[in-house]
Amino acid sequence: MEESTVISVQFKNEAGEATGAPLDLPVSTDVGKLTMICNSLLQKETPVPFLFFVNDVQIRDSLHTTVDKKTIEGENILEIVYAEQSVFRVRPVTRCTSSLPGHAEAVISASFSPDGRYLASGSGDTTVRLWDVNTETPQYTCKGHRHWVLCIAWAPNGMKLASGCKNCQICIWDPVSGKQLGRTLTGHKGWITSISWEPLHLNAECRRIASASKDCTVKIWDIIMGQLLYTLSSHTASVTCVKWGGSGLIYSSSQDRTIKVFRASDGVLCRTLQGHGHWVNTLALNSDYILRTGPFDPRQADHVYQEVTETPKQLSEMAFKLYTAAM
């Protein structure tokens, strides 16, 4: 079949609906020209990319290389199905920048600090490790747990790290020194499944955390005093996830198939959300990202880490400004 051969084609969308009238095109027409024609037929103000198919076979180069002579001779009008594509394409990861060896057992949890300086990881070897993200080297090995470290959570000001283990204990760490802050928090009678900090714009001191456990409870702690403030015990099965929202509410999910909403100030149950037919394994709030980054605006981040010089009150005000702008 010569490239000068002209064929009649009909563009159709993925639903099989015809777009425009049939056109006569040379078989040398490539994907770029097909895209221009399709954008014109659809009257797109901003051109978008398309994929084209003939009999479920994608046209990767031109009609000549995709369609054989028998197909053309057997059909009066060749149907070309188009599929609109995103303007942006996610490219696959082509290389690993580094590997961070050090843990002696499986890495169970990992989390970046709000300012992007550190990566914290919890492992089955009972340790929490802190890594410098810029140099991709180990900083500290935090020892204090006696069982697998199941969850870790950074304070929104980036100055503390909480970790919970399978031995029902919670430890608070100083990322600058790698030392434990205060005493180990004990009181749960089951694994610690999730930890969440009170948002910075609600408390400049970052002194309260909520912990969820397999013992069916959520506990609220004052980490400065090392005391349990109150226990939320409305669930009837293991609590799988806890989130401290930006409006002063605490959300928890459970294997009892419910989500519960508590008032953080006094622990009063506000609402029970029902409907799932099986365990509720995780939660996500629309404010998760902005609460996790606290006062640090990723749009203004430097490649070289700068020490935080603001006071706790200033950091809280910065966090509040970013939170209100996002919400």
Order of alpha helices (4+ residues) and beta strands (2+ residues): beta-beta-alpha-beta-beta-alpha-alpha-beta-beta-beta-beta-beta-beta-beta-beta-beta-beta-beta-beta-beta-beta-beta-beta-beta-alpha-alpha
